[in-house]
Amino acid sequence: MAKPIAPTPVFEGDDLDKLVKYMKRPLTKKEKEINERLKNHRDVPMIGFD
């Protein structure tokens, strides 16, 4: 039998401020390159799996 999943912790105080600051920061050059690669990738459908 599977173990129950614990609830996700709630962000409060300094941890919440750090998270919001991190999410609002500009993307780094490497993150921009990764986003560009993901945007330009080509999906290839699996053959025979409909």
PDBQT receptor file of N, H, CA, C and O in Angstrom, charges set to zero:
ATOM      1  N   MET A   1       0.838  -1.171   0.000  1.00  0.00    +0.000 N 
ATOM      2  CA  MET A   1       0.000   0.000   0.000  1.00  0.00    +0.000 C 
ATOM      3  C   MET A   1       0.889   1.242   0.000  1.00  0.00    +0.000 C 
ATOM      4  O   MET A   1       1.927   1.263   0.662  1.00  0.00    +0.000 OA
ATOM      5  N   ALA A   2       0.497   2.249  -0.722  1.00  0.00    +0.000 N 
ATOM      6  H   ALA A   2      -0.346   2.232  -1.260  1.00  0.00    +0.000 HD
ATOM      7  CA  ALA A   2       1.297   3.473  -0.856  1.00  0.00    +0.000 C 
ATOM      8  C   ALA A   2       1.196   4.323   0.400  1.00  0.00    +0.000 C 
ATOM      9  O   ALA A   2       0.182   4.322   1.098  1.00  0.00    +0.000 OA
ATOM     10  N   LYS A   3       2.276   5.048   0.668  1.00  0.00    +0.000 N 
ATOM     11  H   LYS A   3       3.099   5.049   0.101  1.00  0.00    +0.000 HD
ATOM     12  CA  LYS A   3       2.275   5.970   1.802  1.00  0.00    +0.000 C 
ATOM     13  C   LYS A   3       1.544   7.247   1.414  1.00  0.00    +0.000 C 
ATOM     14  O   LYS A   3       1.629   7.679   0.265  1.00  0.00    +0.000 OA
ATOM     15  N   PRO A   4       0.826   7.857   2.355  1.00  0.00    +0.000 N 
ATOM     16  CA  PRO A   4       0.154   9.120   2.044  1.00  0.00    +0.000 C 
ATOM     17  C   PRO A   4       1.174  10.232   1.818  1.00  0.00    +0.000 C 
ATOM     18  O   PRO A   4       2.248  10.232   2.419  1.00  0.00    +0.000 OA
ATOM     19  N   ILE A   5       0.835  11.158   0.965  1.00  0.00    +0.000 N 
ATOM     20  H   ILE A   5      -0.038  11.158   0.477  1.00  0.00    +0.000 HD
ATOM     21  CA  ILE A   5       1.709  12.291   0.661  1.00  0.00    +0.000 C 
ATOM     22  C   ILE A   5       1.467  13.382   1.692  1.00  0.00    +0.000 C 
ATOM     23  O   ILE A   5       0.325  13.752   1.966  1.00  0.00    +0.000 OA
ATOM     24  N   ALA A   6       2.558  13.893   2.261  1.00  0.00    +0.000 N 
ATOM     25  H   ALA A   6       3.485  13.592   2.038  1.00  0.00    +0.000 HD
ATOM     26  CA  ALA A   6       2.449  14.953   3.267  1.00  0.00    +0.000 C 
ATOM     27  C   ALA A   6       2.005  16.248   2.594  1.00  0.00    +0.000 C 
ATOM     28  O   ALA A   6       2.304  16.469   1.421  1.00  0.00    +0.000 OA
ATOM     29  N   PRO A   7       1.301  17.098   3.322  1.00  0.00    +0.000 N 
ATOM     30  CA  PRO A   7       0.879  18.377   2.742  1.00  0.00    +0.000 C 
ATOM     31  C   PRO A   7       2.083  19.257   2.398  1.00  0.00    +0.000 C 
ATOM     32  O   PRO A   7       3.124  19.188   3.052  1.00  0.00    +0.000 OA
ATOM     33  N   THR A   8       1.926  20.070   1.380  1.00  0.00    +0.000 N 
ATOM     34  H   THR A   8       1.080  20.126   0.849  1.00  0.00    +0.000 HD
ATOM     35  CA  THR A   8       2.980  21.001   0.984  1.00  0.00    +0.000 C 
ATOM     36  C   THR A   8       3.121  22.070   2.051  1.00  0.00    +0.000 C 
ATOM     37  O   THR A   8       2.122  22.627   2.503  1.00  0.00    +0.000 OA
ATOM     38  N   PRO A   9       4.364  22.367   2.465  1.00  0.00    +0.000 N 
ATOM     39  CA  PRO A   9       4.528  23.408   3.485  1.00  0.00    +0.000 C 
ATOM     40  C   PRO A   9       4.109  24.776   2.955  1.00  0.00    +0.000 C 
ATOM     41  O   PRO A   9       4.215  25.054   1.760  1.00  0.00    +0.000 OA
ATOM     42  N   VAL A  10       3.639  25.613   3.852  1.00  0.00    +0.000 N 
ATOM     43  H   VAL A  10       3.553  25.387   4.822  1.00  0.00    +0.000 HD
ATOM     44  CA  VAL A  10       3.194  26.952   3.504  1.00  0.00    +0.000 C 
ATOM     45  C   VAL A  10       4.374  27.911   3.648  1.00  0.00    +0.000 C 
ATOM     46  O   VAL A  10       5.080  27.884   4.656  1.00  0.00    +0.000 OA
ATOM     47  N   PHE A  11       4.586  28.751   2.644  1.00  0.00    +0.000 N 
ATOM     48  H   PHE A  11       4.013  28.772   1.825  1.00  0.00    +0.000 HD
ATOM     49  CA  PHE A  11       5.641  29.760   2.714  1.00  0.00    +0.000 C 
ATOM     50  C   PHE A  11       5.132  30.942   3.519  1.00  0.00    +0.000 C 
ATOM     51  O   PHE A  11       4.032  31.444   3.290  1.00  0.00    +0.000 OA
ATOM     52  N   GLU A  12       5.958  31.378   4.470  1.00  0.00    +0.000 N 
ATOM     53  H   GLU A  12       6.851  30.970   4.656  1.00  0.00    +0.000 HD
ATOM     54  CA  GLU A  12       5.603  32.530   5.296  1.00  0.00    +0.000 C 
ATOM     55  C   GLU A  12       6.852  33.353   5.580  1.00  0.00    +0.000 C 
ATOM     56  O   GLU A  12       7.970  32.848   5.481  1.00  0.00    +0.000 OA
ATOM     57  N   GLY A  13       6.664  34.603   5.927  1.00  0.00    +0.000 N 
ATOM     58  H   GLY A  13       5.756  35.013   6.007  1.00  0.00    +0.000 HD
ATOM     59  CA  GLY A  13       7.747  35.465   6.396  1.00  0.00    +0.000 C 
ATOM     60  C   GLY A  13       8.872  35.637   5.387  1.00  0.00    +0.000 C 
ATOM     61  O   GLY A  13       8.632  35.916   4.213  1.00  0.00    +0.000 OA
ATOM     62  N   ASP A  14      10.110  35.465   5.862  1.00  0.00    +0.000 N 
ATOM     63  H   ASP A  14      10.305  35.238   6.817  1.00  0.00    +0.000 HD
ATOM     64  CA  ASP A  14      11.299  35.673   5.027  1.00  0.00    +0.000 C 
ATOM     65  C   ASP A  14      11.342  34.705   3.847  1.00  0.00    +0.000 C 
ATOM     66  O   ASP A  14      11.755  35.080   2.750  1.00  0.00    +0.000 OA
ATOM     67  N   ASP A  15      10.915  33.456   4.070  1.00  0.00    +0.000 N 
ATOM     68  H   ASP A  15      10.580  33.151   4.961  1.00  0.00    +0.000 HD
ATOM     69  CA  ASP A  15      10.914  32.481   2.973  1.00  0.00    +0.000 C 
ATOM     70  C   ASP A  15      10.001  32.937   1.846  1.00  0.00    +0.000 C 
ATOM     71  O   ASP A  15      10.353  32.809   0.673  1.00  0.00    +0.000 OA
ATOM     72  N   LEU A  16       8.841  33.465   2.184  1.00  0.00    +0.000 N 
ATOM     73  H   LEU A  16       8.555  33.570   3.137  1.00  0.00    +0.000 HD
ATOM     74  CA  LEU A  16       7.909  33.960   1.181  1.00  0.00    +0.000 C 
ATOM     75  C   LEU A  16       8.505  35.154   0.436  1.00  0.00    +0.000 C 
ATOM     76  O   LEU A  16       8.405  35.234  -0.788  1.00  0.00    +0.000 OA
ATOM     77  N   ASP A  17       9.120  36.076   1.166  1.00  0.00    +0.000 N 
ATOM     78  H   ASP A  17       9.201  36.012   2.161  1.00  0.00    +0.000 HD
ATOM     79  CA  ASP A  17       9.745  37.247   0.539  1.00  0.00    +0.000 C 
ATOM     80  C   ASP A  17      10.848  36.838  -0.424  1.00  0.00    +0.000 C 
ATOM     81  O   ASP A  17      10.965  37.406  -1.510  1.00  0.00    +0.000 OA
ATOM     82  N   LYS A  18      11.665  35.851  -0.034  1.00  0.00    +0.000 N 
ATOM     83  H   LYS A  18      11.570  35.390   0.848  1.00  0.00    +0.000 HD
ATOM     84  CA  LYS A  18      12.751  35.366  -0.903  1.00  0.00    +0.000 C 
ATOM     85  C   LYS A  18      12.190  34.722  -2.168  1.00  0.00    +0.000 C 
ATOM     86  O   LYS A  18      12.716  34.931  -3.262  1.00  0.00    +0.000 OA
ATOM     87  N   LEU A  19      11.123  33.941  -2.017  1.00  0.00    +0.000 N 
ATOM     88  H   LEU A  19      10.696  33.772  -1.129  1.00  0.00    +0.000 HD
ATOM     89  CA  LEU A  19      10.519  33.274  -3.167  1.00  0.00    +0.000 C 
ATOM     90  C   LEU A  19       9.959  34.295  -4.151  1.00  0.00    +0.000 C 
ATOM     91  O   LEU A  19      10.184  34.181  -5.356  1.00  0.00    +0.000 OA
ATOM     92  N   VAL A  20       9.234  35.286  -3.651  1.00  0.00    +0.000 N 
ATOM     93  H   VAL A  20       9.050  35.378  -2.672  1.00  0.00    +0.000 HD
ATOM     94  CA  VAL A  20       8.647  36.304  -4.518  1.00  0.00    +0.000 C 
ATOM     95  C   VAL A  20       9.750  37.087  -5.227  1.00  0.00    +0.000 C 
ATOM     96  O   VAL A  20       9.645  37.365  -6.422  1.00  0.00    +0.000 OA
ATOM     97  N   LYS A  21      10.798  37.442  -4.499  1.00  0.00    +0.000 N 
ATOM     98  H   LYS A  21      10.883  37.217  -3.529  1.00  0.00    +0.000 HD
ATOM     99  CA  LYS A  21      11.917  38.171  -5.096  1.00  0.00    +0.000 C 
ATOM    100  C   LYS A  21      12.579  37.332  -6.197  1.00  0.00    +0.000 C 
ATOM    101  O   LYS A  21      12.917  37.854  -7.259  1.00  0.00    +0.000 OA
ATOM    102  N   TYR A  22      12.763  36.036  -5.939  1.00  0.00    +0.000 N 
ATOM    103  H   TYR A  22      12.489  35.612  -5.075  1.00  0.00    +0.000 HD
ATOM    104  CA  TYR A  22      13.372  35.137  -6.917  1.00  0.00    +0.000 C 
ATOM    105  C   TYR A  22      12.504  35.028  -8.171  1.00  0.00    +0.000 C 
ATOM    106  O   TYR A  22      13.022  35.053  -9.287  1.00  0.00    +0.000 OA
ATOM    107  N   MET A  23      11.192  34.909  -7.992  1.00  0.00    +0.000 N 
ATOM    108  H   MET A  23      10.772  34.890  -7.085  1.00  0.00    +0.000 HD
ATOM    109  CA  MET A  23      10.296  34.740  -9.133  1.00  0.00    +0.000 C 
ATOM    110  C   MET A  23      10.204  36.000  -9.992  1.00  0.00    +0.000 C 
ATOM    111  O   MET A  23       9.950  35.908 -11.193  1.00  0.00    +0.000 OA
ATOM    112  N   LYS A  24      10.408  37.177  -9.391  1.00  0.00    +0.000 N 
ATOM    113  H   LYS A  24      10.614  37.251  -8.416  1.00  0.00    +0.000 HD
ATOM    114  CA  LYS A  24      10.296  38.430 -10.127  1.00  0.00    +0.000 C 
ATOM    115  C   LYS A  24      11.604  38.876 -10.766  1.00  0.00    +0.000 C 
ATOM    116  O   LYS A  24      11.612  39.824 -11.551  1.00  0.00    +0.000 OA
ATOM    117  N   ARG A  25      12.712  38.207 -10.443  1.00  0.00    +0.000 N 
ATOM    118  H   ARG A  25      12.705  37.436  -9.806  1.00  0.00    +0.000 HD
ATOM    119  CA  ARG A  25      14.006  38.638 -10.970  1.00  0.00    +0.000 C 
ATOM    120  C   ARG A  25      14.082  38.394 -12.472  1.00  0.00    +0.000 C 
ATOM    121  O   ARG A  25      13.378  37.531 -12.996  1.00  0.00    +0.000 OA
ATOM    122  N   PRO A  26      14.938  39.151 -13.174  1.00  0.00    +0.000 N 
ATOM    123  CA  PRO A  26      15.098  38.903 -14.609  1.00  0.00    +0.000 C 
ATOM    124  C   PRO A  26      15.750  37.536 -14.848  1.00  0.00    +0.000 C 
ATOM    125  O   PRO A  26      16.509  37.042 -14.015  1.00  0.00    +0.000 OA
ATOM    126  N   LEU A  27      15.442  36.945 -15.988  1.00  0.00    +0.000 N 
ATOM    127  H   LEU A  27      14.826  37.347 -16.666  1.00  0.00    +0.000 HD
ATOM    128  CA  LEU A  27      16.037  35.655 -16.332  1.00  0.00    +0.000 C 
ATOM    129  C   LEU A  27      17.519  35.832 -16.641  1.00  0.00    +0.000 C 
ATOM    130  O   LEU A  27      17.945  36.865 -17.158  1.00  0.00    +0.000 OA
ATOM    131  N   THR A  28      18.293  34.801 -16.313  1.00  0.00    +0.000 N 
ATOM    132  H   THR A  28      17.947  33.962 -15.893  1.00  0.00    +0.000 HD
ATOM    133  CA  THR A  28      19.712  34.818 -16.651  1.00  0.00    +0.000 C 
ATOM    134  C   THR A  28      19.868  34.477 -18.134  1.00  0.00    +0.000 C 
ATOM    135  O   THR A  28      18.916  34.042 -18.783  1.00  0.00    +0.000 OA
ATOM    136  N   LYS A  29      21.053  34.675 -18.651  1.00  0.00    +0.000 N 
ATOM    137  H   LYS A  29      21.826  35.028 -18.124  1.00  0.00    +0.000 HD
ATOM    138  CA  LYS A  29      21.323  34.365 -20.060  1.00  0.00    +0.000 C 
ATOM    139  C   LYS A  29      21.072  32.883 -20.329  1.00  0.00    +0.000 C 
ATOM    140  O   LYS A  29      20.487  32.521 -21.349  1.00  0.00    +0.000 OA
ATOM    141  N   LYS A  30      21.517  32.034 -19.410  1.00  0.00    +0.000 N 
ATOM    142  H   LYS A  30      21.992  32.328 -18.580  1.00  0.00    +0.000 HD
ATOM    143  CA  LYS A  30      21.331  30.595 -19.594  1.00  0.00    +0.000 C 
ATOM    144  C   LYS A  30      19.846  30.220 -19.572  1.00  0.00    +0.000 C 
ATOM    145  O   LYS A  30      19.411  29.387 -20.367  1.00  0.00    +0.000 OA
ATOM    146  N   GLU A  31      19.064  30.826 -18.671  1.00  0.00    +0.000 N 
ATOM    147  H   GLU A  31      19.417  31.503 -18.025  1.00  0.00    +0.000 HD
ATOM    148  CA  GLU A  31      17.632  30.544 -18.614  1.00  0.00    +0.000 C 
ATOM    149  C   GLU A  31      16.934  30.993 -19.897  1.00  0.00    +0.000 C 
ATOM    150  O   GLU A  31      16.024  30.317 -20.377  1.00  0.00    +0.000 OA
ATOM    151  N   LYS A  32      17.355  32.130 -20.453  1.00  0.00    +0.000 N 
ATOM    152  H   LYS A  32      18.094  32.679 -20.063  1.00  0.00    +0.000 HD
ATOM    153  CA  LYS A  32      16.783  32.598 -21.713  1.00  0.00    +0.000 C 
ATOM    154  C   LYS A  32      17.096  31.626 -22.846  1.00  0.00    +0.000 C 
ATOM    155  O   LYS A  32      16.242  31.357 -23.690  1.00  0.00    +0.000 OA
ATOM    156  N   GLU A  33      18.331  31.094 -22.866  1.00  0.00    +0.000 N 
ATOM    157  H   GLU A  33      19.025  31.312 -22.180  1.00  0.00    +0.000 HD
ATOM    158  CA  GLU A  33      18.712  30.125 -23.900  1.00  0.00    +0.000 C 
ATOM    159  C   GLU A  33      17.875  28.855 -23.778  1.00  0.00    +0.000 C 
ATOM    160  O   GLU A  33      17.430  28.299 -24.782  1.00  0.00    +0.000 OA
ATOM    161  N   ILE A  34      17.665  28.401 -22.554  1.00  0.00    +0.000 N 
ATOM    162  H   ILE A  34      18.026  28.852 -21.738  1.00  0.00    +0.000 HD
ATOM    163  CA  ILE A  34      16.857  27.193 -22.338  1.00  0.00    +0.000 C 
ATOM    164  C   ILE A  34      15.419  27.429 -22.796  1.00  0.00    +0.000 C 
ATOM    165  O   ILE A  34      14.835  26.572 -23.460  1.00  0.00    +0.000 OA
ATOM    166  N   ASN A  35      14.846  28.576 -22.451  1.00  0.00    +0.000 N 
ATOM    167  H   ASN A  35      15.320  29.272 -21.913  1.00  0.00    +0.000 HD
ATOM    168  CA  ASN A  35      13.479  28.902 -22.880  1.00  0.00    +0.000 C 
ATOM    169  C   ASN A  35      13.368  28.954 -24.394  1.00  0.00    +0.000 C 
ATOM    170  O   ASN A  35      12.384  28.484 -24.965  1.00  0.00    +0.000 OA
ATOM    171  N   GLU A  36      14.374  29.526 -25.046  1.00  0.00    +0.000 N 
ATOM    172  H   GLU A  36      15.174  29.908 -24.582  1.00  0.00    +0.000 HD
ATOM    173  CA  GLU A  36      14.375  29.627 -26.507  1.00  0.00    +0.000 C 
ATOM    174  C   GLU A  36      14.439  28.236 -27.135  1.00  0.00    +0.000 C 
ATOM    175  O   GLU A  36      13.733  27.955 -28.104  1.00  0.00    +0.000 OA
ATOM    176  N   ARG A  37      15.289  27.362 -26.580  1.00  0.00    +0.000 N 
ATOM    177  H   ARG A  37      15.863  27.590 -25.793  1.00  0.00    +0.000 HD
ATOM    178  CA  ARG A  37      15.399  26.002 -27.084  1.00  0.00    +0.000 C 
ATOM    179  C   ARG A  37      14.076  25.252 -26.920  1.00  0.00    +0.000 C 
ATOM    180  O   ARG A  37      13.656  24.528 -27.823  1.00  0.00    +0.000 OA
ATOM    181  N   LEU A  38      13.434  25.421 -25.791  1.00  0.00    +0.000 N 
ATOM    182  H   LEU A  38      13.776  26.009 -25.058  1.00  0.00    +0.000 HD
ATOM    183  CA  LEU A  38      12.150  24.755 -25.563  1.00  0.00    +0.000 C 
ATOM    184  C   LEU A  38      11.074  25.274 -26.512  1.00  0.00    +0.000 C 
ATOM    185  O   LEU A  38      10.246  24.511 -27.009  1.00  0.00    +0.000 OA
ATOM    186  N   LYS A  39      11.100  26.580 -26.755  1.00  0.00    +0.000 N 
ATOM    187  H   LYS A  39      11.773  27.201 -26.352  1.00  0.00    +0.000 HD
ATOM    188  CA  LYS A  39      10.101  27.183 -27.639  1.00  0.00    +0.000 C 
ATOM    189  C   LYS A  39      10.283  26.698 -29.078  1.00  0.00    +0.000 C 
ATOM    190  O   LYS A  39       9.303  26.559 -29.811  1.00  0.00    +0.000 OA
ATOM    191  N   ASN A  40      11.517  26.443 -29.484  1.00  0.00    +0.000 N 
ATOM    192  H   ASN A  40      12.312  26.557 -28.889  1.00  0.00    +0.000 HD
ATOM    193  CA  ASN A  40      11.794  26.075 -30.874  1.00  0.00    +0.000 C 
ATOM    194  C   ASN A  40      11.902  24.570 -31.107  1.00  0.00    +0.000 C 
ATOM    195  O   ASN A  40      12.190  24.144 -32.225  1.00  0.00    +0.000 OA
ATOM    196  N   HIS A  41      11.677  23.760 -30.075  1.00  0.00    +0.000 N 
ATOM    197  H   HIS A  41      11.442  24.106 -29.166  1.00  0.00    +0.000 HD
ATOM    198  CA  HIS A  41      11.816  22.327 -30.293  1.00  0.00    +0.000 C 
ATOM    199  C   HIS A  41      10.651  21.805 -31.136  1.00  0.00    +0.000 C 
ATOM    200  O   HIS A  41       9.593  22.428 -31.221  1.00  0.00    +0.000 OA
ATOM    201  N   ARG A  42      10.869  20.684 -31.734  1.00  0.00    +0.000 N 
ATOM    202  H   ARG A  42      11.729  20.178 -31.664  1.00  0.00    +0.000 HD
ATOM    203  CA  ARG A  42       9.875  20.100 -32.628  1.00  0.00    +0.000 C 
ATOM    204  C   ARG A  42       9.346  18.828 -32.000  1.00  0.00    +0.000 C 
ATOM    205  O   ARG A  42      10.123  17.949 -31.628  1.00  0.00    +0.000 OA
ATOM    206  N   ASP A  43       8.044  18.719 -31.877  1.00  0.00    +0.000 N 
ATOM    207  H   ASP A  43       7.412  19.433 -32.179  1.00  0.00    +0.000 HD
ATOM    208  CA  ASP A  43       7.421  17.500 -31.358  1.00  0.00    +0.000 C 
ATOM    209  C   ASP A  43       7.336  16.473 -32.471  1.00  0.00    +0.000 C 
ATOM    210  O   ASP A  43       6.909  16.781 -33.584  1.00  0.00    +0.000 OA
ATOM    211  N   VAL A  44       7.741  15.259 -32.166  1.00  0.00    +0.000 N 
ATOM    212  H   VAL A  44       8.088  15.008 -31.262  1.00  0.00    +0.000 HD
ATOM    213  CA  VAL A  44       7.647  14.173 -33.128  1.00  0.00    +0.000 C 
ATOM    214  C   VAL A  44       6.660  13.165 -32.554  1.00  0.00    +0.000 C 
ATOM    215  O   VAL A  44       6.924  12.556 -31.518  1.00  0.00    +0.000 OA
ATOM    216  N   PRO A  45       5.524  12.988 -33.225  1.00  0.00    +0.000 N 
ATOM    217  CA  PRO A  45       4.510  12.056 -32.690  1.00  0.00    +0.000 C 
ATOM    218  C   PRO A  45       5.008  10.617 -32.746  1.00  0.00    +0.000 C 
ATOM    219  O   PRO A  45       5.763  10.237 -33.641  1.00  0.00    +0.000 OA
ATOM    220  N   MET A  46       4.575   9.836 -31.785  1.00  0.00    +0.000 N 
ATOM    221  H   MET A  46       3.961  10.144 -31.058  1.00  0.00    +0.000 HD
ATOM    222  CA  MET A  46       4.909   8.403 -31.764  1.00  0.00    +0.000 C 
ATOM    223  C   MET A  46       4.094   7.699 -32.849  1.00  0.00    +0.000 C 
ATOM    224  O   MET A  46       2.904   7.966 -33.015  1.00  0.00    +0.000 OA
ATOM    225  N   ILE A  47       4.733   6.816 -33.568  1.00  0.00    +0.000 N 
ATOM    226  H   ILE A  47       5.700   6.599 -33.433  1.00  0.00    +0.000 HD
ATOM    227  CA  ILE A  47       4.061   6.104 -34.652  1.00  0.00    +0.000 C 
ATOM    228  C   ILE A  47       3.332   4.889 -34.086  1.00  0.00    +0.000 C 
ATOM    229  O   ILE A  47       3.927   4.086 -33.367  1.00  0.00    +0.000 OA
ATOM    230  N   GLY A  48       2.062   4.754 -34.403  1.00  0.00    +0.000 N 
ATOM    231  H   GLY A  48       1.578   5.406 -34.987  1.00  0.00    +0.000 HD
ATOM    232  CA  GLY A  48       1.298   3.582 -34.007  1.00  0.00    +0.000 C 
ATOM    233  C   GLY A  48       0.651   3.683 -32.641  1.00  0.00    +0.000 C 
ATOM    234  O   GLY A  48       0.050   2.709 -32.187  1.00  0.00    +0.000 OA
ATOM    235  N   PHE A  49       0.744   4.795 -31.979  1.00  0.00    +0.000 N 
ATOM    236  H   PHE A  49       1.232   5.586 -32.348  1.00  0.00    +0.000 HD
ATOM    237  CA  PHE A  49       0.104   4.961 -30.674  1.00  0.00    +0.000 C 
ATOM    238  C   PHE A  49      -0.945   6.036 -30.754  1.00  0.00    +0.000 C 
ATOM    239  O   PHE A  49      -0.651   7.202 -30.491  1.00  0.00    +0.000 OA
ATOM    240  N   ASP A  50      -2.151   5.683 -31.108  1.00  0.00    +0.000 N 
ATOM    241  H   ASP A  50      -2.389   4.736 -31.323  1.00  0.00    +0.000 HD
ATOM    242  CA  ASP A  50      -3.246   6.657 -31.209  1.00  0.00    +0.000 C 
ATOM    243  C   ASP A  50      -4.223   6.491 -30.105  1.00  0.00    +0.000 C 
ATOM    244  O   ASP A  50      -5.207   7.228 -30.036  1.00  0.00    +0.000 OA
TER     245      ASP A  50
